[in-house]
């Protein structure tokens, strides 16, 4: 059996305050973007749609991460990979369709604002995920 299976999760690295701050950087950016949108007189419909889609995709990601972790705990690697792949592709489609639809149903400015905010949020999330995994690997040794 593996060490993780024998020791349980007690040997897993604990996330400190810095790790929590990094993990929620995208949500902090989303919160800070609202006053910028208001002060710059950018379209709030674009912000609202982007924020809603972003929060929905985060909820999907959290659910999928739990399902993948459960599958891995049962030793079902294929199932865990499938959940991760489907949720990743689905979340990208959700964000893309949200920006596209707000641009088509609203004004072009709404779609552009939503798309730019979503790209910025996705970039921050991707970077913080990489940093979190990098530093988690260093502390686990």
N, C-alpha and C positions, 0 to 999 in steps of 0.2 A: 504494500500500500504506500501511497505517497505520504510525505511528511505532513502536508496540509490535511489529508484525510485523518491522519493519526492525531495531530495536534489541534485540529479544528481551526476556528478563525482567531483564536487567542494570539497566535503568532503573527497574524497579519499586521502590517504597520498601521498605526493609528494616525489619523489625519489631524494635524495641528491647525491652529488658527489661520496660518498662512495658506494652508491647503484649502480651507473652506473659502477664504477670500478669492483664491484663484479659481476655484470651481464655480463660483457664482459671479464671476466677472462679467459674463454676458448679461445677466439680469441687472447688474449695477449700471452697465452701459445703456440698457434699455430704459431704466429709470432716469438716467441723466440725459437721455436723448429727448425726453418730453419737453423740458424747459427750452432746449435748443430749438425744437420745432416751433414752439409757441413764440419765442422771441424773434426767430428768423422769419416768421410768418410762412412756414412751410406747410404743406397740406396735412391736416390732422387726420383725414380719412386714411391716407397712406400710412401714417404712424399707427393708427388704431388697428388696421388690418394686419400690418406687420407684427405688432405687439401680440395680437390675438393668435396669429399663426405661430409665432415663436413660442408662446406659452403652451400651446397645444402640442407642438413638436417636442418640447421639453418633457411634457407629461408622457408622451408616447415613448420617449427615450428612457425615462425612468422605469416605466412598465416593462419595456423590452429588456433593459439591463437586469431587472429582477428575474424575468423569465429565463434569460440566458444563464444567470448565476445559478438558478435552481436546476437547469438542465445540466450544467457542468457539475454541480454537486451530485447529481444522479449518474454522472459519467457519460452523459449523452452529448458528446462534442458536436456531432453533426446537427443536432437539434439547436444547440446554442448558436452555432454559426448561422443556421438558417434564420433564426429569430433576429440576430444582429443584422444580417444582410437585408432581410425584408424591411425591418424598421428603418434602417439607414436610407434605403432607396425610397421608401414611403414618405419619410420626413422631407427629403429633398423635393419630391414631387409636391407635397403639401405646400411648402414654402414657395416653390416656383409658380404653382397655380394660384396661390393667394395674391402674389404680386401681379401676375398676368391678369387675373380677373378684376382686381381693383383698378388696373389701368384701362381695361376694356369697358367696364361698367361705370367707372367714374371718369375723371379727366386723366390725361397723360401724366400730369404732374403728380397725381396720386400714386400711379403705378411706379413712376420713377422714384419717388420718395420711399415707397415700400420696398422696392428692389434694392436701393442703395442701403437702407437700414438693415435689411436682411443679409446682404452681403457682408456688411460690417459685423453684424452679430455672429454670423457663421464663421468669419475669419477669427474673431476673438475666441469663440468656443473651440475651434480647431486648435488654435495656439495654446489655449489653457489646458486642453485635453492632453496635448503632447507634453507640456511642461509637467502636468500632474503625473503622467505615466513615467516620465523621465526621472523625476525626483522620487517617486514611489519605488522605482527600481533601485535607486541608490540607497535608500533607507532600509530596504528589505535585506540587504547583504550584511 
